[in-house]
């Protein structure tokens, strides 16, 4: 059996759920006028229509646009409720995760949720959850005993003219050969930012036009002209005799040290400080060791609560903070935050695309974990993506059964998807898929998580055309990878663990983005692959940088 593995890069896309409709391009249409007509931003329009990303439209071309949608909400019969306003990029899955509510409860409170979700809609949630997990925004409480259905209609909106002082923008004179897209790329702004300050662009771009360009926040510049001062905050927990994360922190440190030495040998001037971040209870004590006036980069801590405390402690200093493991929407508002972990929703969205590409009226089984949140999100996504879906969520791979053709009595293959990161469940999933593939050819298997058994049973799982996603994969045949692995083994007399690999990748990537002024944020558009991790950062609308890189692994017989 010949082993063939295809590893593909992929991008993370936050996809809002909305009602869609079509628009046929007519004479005089342009991206701005169409987006305005349907209450969208130009960026949203172009993301929904990637073929039109250059902004050139042909008369008769059919575009996908947002349709007006109604979202009705019925207050809960028990417990006080409140409402939140739907924000850009929020999804059903994201709301359930942020506000610690099950999808079934969310749908009970908002029975018309599937009719469409649009920015500005009101979503009903338990008031206690909003107060506890919200973002300190004003909350509107509703009478929980009322029978009235609250309905919000989102219609086309015309934005009020934007007023800006000269302190908010610079001017640029359009040159021959300029396009809207070359200008936004040149200045690192969005199309909507450009059009907001220059409404005359709806009539087209002309050489000689003087445009207002939104000023970007000043980039961070390191505190002194010599070494880059880096603080590593790792949860050793020595001060509280807490060893739960000690091994993880030590492994991370070994990888990071290798990256530091590698960059120092190349001539980079570095001043490294390692801070014991203790545990969540003792974390505040570690903040006293950070000198805000002489720190250029902070890597860590590991926990979300600690990351928030660091950001609060730093205030408006704009010192870059790297979160190696924490990824949550309530972190996205911080413009000096760099998030390494890819969001789980990104994996589920990609699995949905993969299933859709091979779907042909097969029954679909989703093997879920205990809370079924990810499985329910995937089921909802697939139900919208494929025709005549027959999707069953199970908690045990043993429940995956072949279809029976009622006319011939023969077995028919099914599609099986693993959405459970438990290794034992993963091993049972692999065994079940292998058995069914031997019984009936044509099985299709997918997994949103990596399980070690996938590599151990490579050949057998290839027969089921298994496709799985993972955030880290070492190409052991690469020259760079071989060099790093050999250097680590020479230094520590062992192969790097998972967290040692992460430590190396994070530190090496961040140091490689630093220029002589310490302006790491100016280098964030570079796509780089380190020992095992692909780094492809996207700046969110709220401000944070999120790594969108992950890998698709295909097992082909």
C-alpha positions as CSV (number, residue, x, y, z in Angstrom):
1,X,0.0,0.0,0.0
2,X,1.4,3.4,-1.0
3,X,1.0,6.0,1.6
4,X,0.0,9.4,0.4
5,X,-0.8,12.4,2.7
6,X,-1.9,15.7,1.4
7,X,-1.6,18.6,3.9
8,X,-3.3,21.8,2.9
9,X,-3.2,25.2,4.5
10,X,-6.6,26.7,5.4
11,X,-8.0,30.0,6.5
12,X,-10.3,30.8,9.4
13,X,-13.4,32.6,8.4
14,X,-16.0,33.9,10.9
15,X,-19.2,33.3,9.1
16,X,-22.4,35.0,10.3
17,X,-25.6,33.2,9.7
18,X,-28.1,35.2,7.6
19,X,-30.8,35.0,5.0
20,X,-29.3,35.2,1.5
21,X,-30.7,36.4,-1.8
22,X,-29.4,37.2,-5.2
23,X,-28.7,40.5,-7.0
24,X,-28.2,40.8,-10.7
25,X,-25.7,43.5,-11.6
26,X,-27.1,46.3,-13.8
27,X,-25.5,49.3,-15.5
28,X,-24.3,51.8,-12.9
29,X,-23.9,49.2,-10.1
30,X,-20.7,49.2,-8.1
31,X,-19.7,47.3,-4.9
32,X,-20.5,50.4,-2.7
33,X,-24.0,51.0,-4.2
34,X,-24.9,47.3,-4.0
35,X,-23.7,46.9,-0.4
36,X,-25.5,50.1,0.6
37,X,-28.7,48.8,-1.0
38,X,-28.7,45.6,1.0
39,X,-27.5,47.1,4.3
40,X,-24.1,45.4,4.0
41,X,-20.5,46.6,4.2
42,X,-18.4,46.4,1.1
43,X,-16.1,43.9,2.9
44,X,-19.1,41.6,3.6
45,X,-20.2,41.8,0.0
46,X,-16.8,40.9,-1.4
47,X,-16.3,38.0,1.1
48,X,-19.6,36.5,0.0
49,X,-18.6,36.9,-3.7
50,X,-14.8,36.1,-3.8
51,X,-14.9,36.2,-7.7
52,X,-15.5,39.9,-7.4
53,X,-12.7,40.6,-5.0
54,X,-11.0,43.0,-7.4
55,X,-14.2,45.1,-7.4
56,X,-14.8,44.8,-11.1
57,X,-18.5,43.8,-11.9
58,X,-20.0,42.7,-15.2
59,X,-23.5,43.6,-16.2
60,X,-25.7,40.5,-15.7
61,X,-23.4,39.0,-13.1
62,X,-25.3,37.4,-10.2
63,X,-24.1,38.3,-6.7
64,X,-25.0,36.7,-3.3
65,X,-26.3,39.4,-0.9
66,X,-27.9,39.6,2.5
67,X,-31.7,39.6,2.7
68,X,-33.7,41.3,5.3
69,X,-34.5,38.9,8.1
70,X,-36.8,38.8,11.1
71,X,-35.8,37.3,14.4
72,X,-38.5,36.7,16.9
73,X,-37.9,36.1,20.5
74,X,-40.1,34.6,23.2
75,X,-39.2,35.4,26.7
76,X,-38.4,32.5,29.0
77,X,-41.2,31.2,31.2
78,X,-38.9,30.8,34.1
79,X,-36.2,33.1,35.2
80,X,-35.7,36.7,34.3
81,X,-34.4,37.4,30.7
82,X,-32.7,40.2,28.9
83,X,-31.7,41.0,25.4
84,X,-28.4,41.5,23.6
85,X,-27.8,43.2,20.2
86,X,-26.3,40.9,17.6
87,X,-22.8,42.1,16.7
88,X,-20.7,41.4,13.6
89,X,-19.4,37.8,13.3
90,X,-21.6,36.5,16.2
91,X,-23.0,33.1,15.5
92,X,-25.3,30.7,17.3
93,X,-22.3,28.6,18.4
94,X,-20.4,31.7,19.5
95,X,-23.3,32.9,21.6
96,X,-23.8,29.6,23.4
97,X,-20.1,29.5,24.2
98,X,-19.8,33.1,25.5
99,X,-23.0,33.1,27.5
100,X,-22.8,29.5,28.8
101,X,-26.2,28.5,27.5
102,X,-27.1,25.3,25.6
103,X,-28.2,25.6,22.0
104,X,-31.6,24.1,22.8
105,X,-32.2,26.7,25.5
106,X,-31.1,29.5,23.1
107,X,-33.6,28.2,20.5
108,X,-36.4,27.9,23.1
109,X,-35.9,31.6,24.0
110,X,-35.6,32.6,20.3
111,X,-37.9,30.2,18.3
112,X,-37.4,32.0,15.0
113,X,-33.6,31.9,15.2
114,X,-33.3,29.8,12.0
115,X,-35.2,32.5,10.0
116,X,-31.9,34.4,9.9
117,X,-29.5,36.4,12.1
118,X,-28.4,39.9,11.2
119,X,-26.4,42.5,12.9
120,X,-28.6,44.6,15.1
121,X,-31.1,41.8,15.9
122,X,-32.2,41.4,19.5
123,X,-31.4,38.0,21.0
124,X,-33.1,36.9,24.3
125,X,-30.9,35.3,26.9
126,X,-31.2,34.6,30.7
127,X,-30.5,37.9,32.4
128,X,-28.1,36.4,34.9
129,X,-25.9,35.0,32.1
130,X,-25.8,38.4,30.3
131,X,-24.7,40.1,33.5
132,X,-22.1,37.4,34.3
133,X,-20.6,36.7,30.9
134,X,-21.5,39.9,28.9
135,X,-19.1,42.7,28.2
136,X,-20.4,45.3,30.7
137,X,-22.9,46.7,28.2
138,X,-26.3,48.1,29.2
139,X,-28.8,45.2,29.6
140,X,-32.5,45.5,28.8
141,X,-34.6,43.2,31.1
142,X,-37.9,41.8,29.9
143,X,-40.9,40.6,31.8
144,X,-40.6,36.9,31.9
145,X,-44.3,36.3,32.4
146,X,-45.3,38.3,29.3
147,X,-46.8,36.3,26.4
148,X,-45.8,39.0,23.8
149,X,-43.5,38.0,21.0
150,X,-40.8,40.6,20.4
151,X,-40.0,40.9,16.7
152,X,-37.2,43.0,15.1
153,X,-37.0,43.6,11.4
154,X,-33.7,44.6,9.9
155,X,-34.2,46.8,6.9
156,X,-31.9,48.7,4.5
157,X,-30.1,51.4,6.4
158,X,-28.4,54.5,5.2
159,X,-25.4,55.4,7.3
160,X,-25.2,59.0,8.5
161,X,-22.3,61.0,7.0
162,X,-19.0,60.5,8.8
163,X,-17.5,63.6,10.2
164,X,-13.8,63.6,11.1
165,X,-11.3,66.3,12.2
166,X,-8.0,66.7,10.4
167,X,-6.4,65.0,13.4
168,X,-8.2,61.7,12.4
169,X,-7.0,61.4,8.9
170,X,-4.2,62.1,6.4
171,X,-4.8,62.9,2.7
172,X,-3.6,61.1,-0.4
173,X,-3.8,62.2,-4.0
174,X,-4.8,59.4,-6.4
175,X,-2.2,58.5,-9.0
176,X,-2.5,57.0,-12.4
177,X,-2.8,53.2,-12.0
178,X,-4.3,53.4,-8.5
179,X,-7.3,51.2,-7.6
180,X,-9.4,51.2,-4.5
181,X,-7.9,47.9,-3.5
182,X,-4.3,49.0,-4.0
183,X,-5.0,52.1,-1.8
184,X,-6.6,50.1,1.0
185,X,-3.7,47.6,0.9
186,X,-1.2,50.4,0.9
187,X,-2.5,52.1,4.0
188,X,-3.7,49.0,5.8
189,X,-7.3,50.1,6.1
190,X,-10.7,48.5,5.1
191,X,-12.7,49.5,2.1
192,X,-15.5,50.6,4.4
193,X,-13.0,52.9,6.3
194,X,-12.1,54.5,3.0
195,X,-15.6,55.0,1.7
196,X,-16.9,56.3,5.0
197,X,-14.4,59.3,4.8
198,X,-14.8,59.6,1.0
199,X,-18.5,59.1,0.0
200,X,-17.7,60.5,-3.5
201,X,-16.0,57.2,-4.3
202,X,-19.4,55.7,-5.1
203,X,-19.0,57.5,-8.4
204,X,-15.7,55.8,-9.1
205,X,-12.0,56.5,-8.5
206,X,-10.3,59.2,-10.6
207,X,-6.7,60.3,-11.0
208,X,-6.1,63.5,-9.0
209,X,-8.8,62.9,-6.4
210,X,-7.7,63.8,-2.9
211,X,-8.8,61.1,-0.5
212,X,-9.0,61.2,3.3
213,X,-7.2,58.2,4.8
214,X,-8.0,57.1,8.3
215,X,-5.0,57.4,10.6
216,X,-4.0,54.0,12.1
217,X,-3.0,53.8,15.7
218,X,0.6,54.4,16.2
219,X,2.5,51.1,16.2
220,X,4.4,50.0,19.2
221,X,8.1,51.0,19.2
222,X,10.5,49.3,21.7
223,X,11.6,51.2,24.7
224,X,15.3,51.4,24.1
225,X,17.5,51.2,21.0
226,X,19.3,48.1,22.0
227,X,17.9,44.7,23.0
228,X,14.3,43.7,22.7
229,X,13.0,43.1,26.2
230,X,10.8,40.0,26.3
231,X,8.9,38.8,29.3
232,X,7.7,35.2,29.4
233,X,4.9,34.5,31.9
234,X,4.6,30.8,32.5
235,X,2.4,29.0,35.2
236,X,5.1,27.1,37.1
237,X,3.0,27.4,40.2
238,X,6.0,27.0,42.5
239,X,4.7,29.6,45.0
240,X,1.6,27.6,45.7
241,X,2.9,24.1,45.3
242,X,0.6,23.7,42.3
243,X,2.3,21.3,39.8
244,X,-0.7,20.8,37.5
245,X,0.8,23.1,34.8
246,X,4.4,22.9,35.8
247,X,5.4,20.2,33.3
248,X,3.6,22.0,30.5
249,X,5.3,25.3,31.4
250,X,8.8,23.7,31.6
251,X,8.4,22.0,28.2
252,X,7.2,25.3,26.7
253,X,10.2,27.0,28.1
254,X,12.7,24.4,26.6
255,X,11.3,25.1,23.1
256,X,11.3,28.8,23.6
257,X,14.9,28.8,24.8
258,X,16.0,27.0,21.6
259,X,14.3,29.7,19.5
260,X,15.9,32.5,21.6
261,X,19.4,31.0,21.2
262,X,18.8,30.5,17.5
263,X,17.8,34.2,17.0
264,X,20.6,35.5,19.2
265,X,23.2,33.6,17.2
266,X,21.9,35.5,14.1
267,X,22.7,38.8,15.8
268,X,19.3,39.7,17.3
269,X,19.8,41.5,20.6
270,X,17.5,40.0,23.3
271,X,16.8,40.6,27.0
272,X,14.7,37.7,28.3
273,X,12.9,37.7,31.6
274,X,11.0,34.6,32.8
275,X,8.2,35.3,35.3
276,X,6.5,32.5,37.4
277,X,2.9,33.3,36.8
278,X,1.9,30.9,39.5
279,X,-1.7,29.8,39.2
280,X,-4.9,31.7,38.7
281,X,-5.3,32.4,42.4
282,X,-1.8,33.8,42.8
283,X,-1.4,35.4,39.4
284,X,-1.7,39.1,40.5
285,X,1.6,38.8,42.4
286,X,3.5,38.2,39.2
287,X,2.4,41.5,37.6
288,X,4.6,43.4,40.0
289,X,7.6,41.9,38.2
290,X,6.7,43.6,34.9
291,X,8.3,46.9,34.2
292,X,5.9,48.6,31.8
293,X,8.5,51.2,31.0
294,X,11.0,48.7,29.8
295,X,9.1,45.8,28.3
296,X,8.7,45.2,24.5
297,X,6.9,41.9,24.2
298,X,5.0,39.6,26.7
299,X,4.5,35.9,25.8
300,X,1.9,34.3,28.1
301,X,0.3,33.8,30.4
302,X,-1.7,30.6,29.5
303,X,-5.1,31.3,31.1
304,X,-7.7,33.7,29.7
305,X,-8.4,35.3,33.1
306,X,-4.7,36.0,33.5
307,X,-4.4,37.4,30.0
308,X,-7.2,39.8,30.8
309,X,-5.4,40.9,33.9
310,X,-2.2,41.5,32.0
311,X,-4.1,43.6,29.4
312,X,-5.8,45.6,32.1
313,X,-2.4,46.1,33.9
314,X,-0.7,47.4,30.7
315,X,-3.5,49.9,30.0
316,X,-2.8,51.9,26.8
317,X,0.9,51.1,26.6
318,X,0.2,48.9,23.5
319,X,2.9,46.4,24.5
320,X,2.3,43.3,22.4
321,X,0.9,40.4,24.4
322,X,0.9,36.9,23.0
323,X,-1.8,34.4,24.2
324,X,-0.4,30.9,23.4
325,X,-3.6,29.0,24.3
326,X,-6.5,31.3,25.2
327,X,-9.0,32.1,22.5
328,X,-12.3,33.7,23.3
329,X,-14.4,36.5,21.7
330,X,-14.2,38.6,24.8
331,X,-10.5,39.0,24.1
332,X,-10.9,40.3,20.6
333,X,-11.4,43.9,21.6
334,X,-7.7,44.3,22.6
335,X,-5.7,45.7,19.7
336,X,-2.3,44.7,21.3
337,X,-3.3,41.0,21.7
338,X,-2.0,38.3,19.5
339,X,-4.0,35.0,19.7
340,X,-2.2,31.8,18.7
341,X,-4.9,29.1,19.0
342,X,-7.4,28.8,16.1
343,X,-11.0,28.9,17.2
344,X,-12.9,25.6,17.2
345,X,-15.6,27.0,15.0
346,X,-13.1,27.4,12.2
347,X,-12.5,23.7,12.2
348,X,-16.2,22.9,12.2
349,X,-16.8,25.3,9.3
350,X,-14.1,23.6,7.3
351,X,-15.5,20.1,8.1
352,X,-18.9,21.3,6.9
353,X,-17.3,22.3,3.6
354,X,-15.5,19.0,3.3
355,X,-18.7,17.0,3.9
356,X,-20.6,19.1,1.5
357,X,-18.1,18.4,-1.3
358,X,-18.6,14.6,-1.1
359,X,-22.3,14.5,0.0
360,X,-24.7,12.5,-2.2
361,X,-27.8,11.8,-0.1
362,X,-25.9,9.6,2.4
363,X,-26.9,9.5,6.1
364,X,-24.5,11.6,8.2
365,X,-23.5,10.5,11.7
366,X,-21.8,13.0,14.0
367,X,-20.0,11.5,17.1
368,X,-20.3,14.2,19.8
369,X,-18.8,14.9,23.2
370,X,-20.9,15.1,26.3
371,X,-22.2,18.7,25.8
372,X,-22.8,18.3,22.1
373,X,-22.3,22.0,21.5
374,X,-19.9,21.5,18.6
375,X,-21.9,18.7,17.1
376,X,-25.1,20.7,17.2
377,X,-23.3,23.6,15.5
378,X,-22.0,21.3,12.8
379,X,-25.5,19.7,12.3
380,X,-27.1,23.1,11.9
381,X,-24.5,24.2,9.4
382,X,-24.8,21.0,7.4
383,X,-28.6,21.2,7.3
384,X,-28.3,24.5,5.6
385,X,-25.5,23.3,3.3
386,X,-26.8,20.0,1.8
387,X,-30.1,18.9,0.3
388,X,-32.4,16.5,2.1
389,X,-30.0,16.1,5.1
390,X,-30.4,13.1,7.4
391,X,-28.1,13.8,10.2
392,X,-27.9,11.9,13.5
393,X,-25.8,12.9,16.5
394,X,-24.5,10.0,18.6
395,X,-22.1,9.8,21.6
396,X,-20.6,6.4,20.7
397,X,-19.0,5.4,17.4
398,X,-20.7,2.0,17.9
399,X,-24.0,3.7,17.0
400,X,-22.8,4.4,13.4
401,X,-24.7,2.0,11.2
402,X,-24.7,1.4,7.5
403,X,-27.8,2.2,5.5
404,X,-29.9,-0.6,4.1
405,X,-31.2,-0.4,0.5
406,X,-34.9,-1.5,0.9
407,X,-35.1,-2.6,-2.7
408,X,-31.9,-4.8,-2.9
409,X,-31.2,-5.4,0.8
410,X,-27.6,-4.4,0.3
411,X,-25.7,-2.1,2.6
412,X,-25.0,1.5,1.6
413,X,-22.1,3.6,2.9
414,X,-22.6,6.6,5.2
415,X,-20.7,9.6,6.2
416,X,-19.2,9.7,9.7
417,X,-17.8,12.8,11.5
418,X,-15.8,12.9,14.8
419,X,-16.3,16.0,16.9
420,X,-14.9,14.6,20.2
421,X,-11.2,15.1,21.2
422,X,-11.2,12.2,23.6
423,X,-8.5,9.8,22.5
424,X,-10.4,6.7,23.5
425,X,-13.5,7.8,21.6
426,X,-11.2,8.6,18.7
427,X,-9.7,5.1,18.7
428,X,-13.2,3.6,18.8
429,X,-14.2,5.8,15.9
430,X,-11.2,4.7,13.9
431,X,-12.0,1.0,14.6
432,X,-15.6,1.4,13.7
433,X,-14.8,3.2,10.4
434,X,-12.3,0.6,9.4
435,X,-14.8,-2.2,10.1
436,X,-17.6,-0.5,8.1
437,X,-15.2,0.2,5.2
438,X,-14.3,-3.4,4.9
439,X,-18.0,-4.3,4.9
440,X,-19.1,-1.7,2.4
441,X,-16.8,0.4,0.1
442,X,-17.5,4.1,-0.2
443,X,-17.4,5.1,3.4
444,X,-16.4,8.8,4.0
445,X,-14.9,9.8,7.4
446,X,-14.0,13.2,8.8
447,X,-12.7,14.5,12.0
448,X,-12.5,18.1,13.4
449,X,-9.7,16.9,15.8
450,X,-6.5,15.0,15.5
451,X,-6.2,11.6,17.3
452,X,-2.9,9.7,17.5
453,X,-4.5,6.5,16.2
454,X,-5.0,8.2,12.8
455,X,-1.3,7.9,12.1
456,X,-1.0,4.4,13.6
457,X,-3.8,3.0,11.4
458,X,-3.0,5.1,8.4
459,X,-3.5,2.4,5.7
460,X,-6.8,1.1,7.0
461,X,-8.3,4.6,7.5
462,X,-7.2,5.5,4.0
463,X,-9.8,3.1,2.7
464,X,-12.4,5.4,4.3
465,X,-10.8,8.5,2.7
466,X,-10.4,10.0,6.2
467,X,-10.0,13.7,6.3
468,X,-8.9,15.3,9.6
469,X,-7.9,18.7,10.8
470,X,-5.0,19.6,13.0
471,X,-3.3,22.8,14.1
472,X,0.2,21.4,14.2
473,X,2.0,18.9,12.0
474,X,5.8,18.5,11.7
475,X,7.1,17.8,8.2
476,X,9.9,15.6,9.2
477,X,11.3,15.6,5.7
478,X,11.9,19.4,5.6
479,X,15.4,20.7,6.0
480,X,14.4,23.4,8.5
481,X,12.4,20.9,10.6
482,X,15.2,18.4,10.6
483,X,17.7,21.0,11.7
484,X,15.4,22.1,14.7
485,X,14.7,18.6,15.8
486,X,18.4,17.7,15.7
487,X,19.3,20.8,17.7
488,X,16.6,20.1,20.3
489,X,17.7,16.5,20.7
490,X,21.4,17.6,21.0
491,X,20.5,20.2,23.7
492,X,18.0,18.1,25.7
493,X,18.8,14.5,24.7
494,X,15.2,13.8,23.7
495,X,12.6,14.7,21.1
496,X,10.5,17.8,21.7
497,X,7.1,17.2,23.4
498,X,3.9,18.9,22.1
499,X,4.4,21.9,24.4
500,X,8.1,22.2,23.6
501,X,7.1,22.5,19.9
502,X,4.6,25.2,20.7
503,X,7.1,27.1,22.8
504,X,9.6,27.0,19.9
505,X,7.1,28.0,17.3
506,X,5.5,30.9,19.2
507,X,8.9,32.4,20.3
508,X,10.6,31.9,16.9
509,X,7.6,33.3,15.0
510,X,7.3,36.4,17.2
511,X,11.1,37.1,17.2
512,X,11.2,36.8,13.5
513,X,8.6,39.5,13.1
514,X,10.5,42.0,15.1
515,X,12.4,44.6,13.1
516,X,15.1,46.9,14.6
517,X,12.4,49.2,16.0
518,X,10.5,46.4,17.7
519,X,7.5,47.0,15.5
520,X,6.1,43.5,15.6
521,X,2.6,44.6,14.6
522,X,3.9,45.9,11.3
523,X,5.1,42.4,10.3
524,X,1.8,40.6,11.2
525,X,0.7,40.2,7.6
526,X,3.6,37.7,6.9
527,X,2.5,34.1,6.5
528,X,5.0,31.9,8.2
529,X,5.3,28.2,9.1
530,X,7.6,27.3,12.0
531,X,8.5,23.8,13.2
532,X,4.9,22.6,13.2
533,X,2.6,25.6,13.3
534,X,1.3,27.7,10.4
535,X,0.9,31.3,11.4
536,X,-1.5,33.3,9.3
537,X,-2.9,36.2,11.3
538,X,-6.1,38.2,10.7
539,X,-6.9,41.4,12.5
540,X,-10.4,41.3,13.9
541,X,-12.7,44.3,13.6
542,X,-12.5,44.8,17.4
543,X,-8.7,44.8,17.2
544,X,-6.9,41.6,18.2
545,X,-4.8,39.5,15.8
546,X,-6.0,35.9,15.5
547,X,-4.0,33.0,14.0
548,X,-6.2,31.5,11.2
549,X,-3.8,28.8,10.1
550,X,-4.6,25.1,10.4
551,X,-3.9,22.1,8.2
552,X,-6.1,19.6,6.4
553,X,-4.8,16.1,6.3
554,X,-6.2,13.7,3.7
555,X,-5.6,10.0,3.8
556,X,-5.8,8.6,0.2
557,X,-5.7,4.8,-0.6
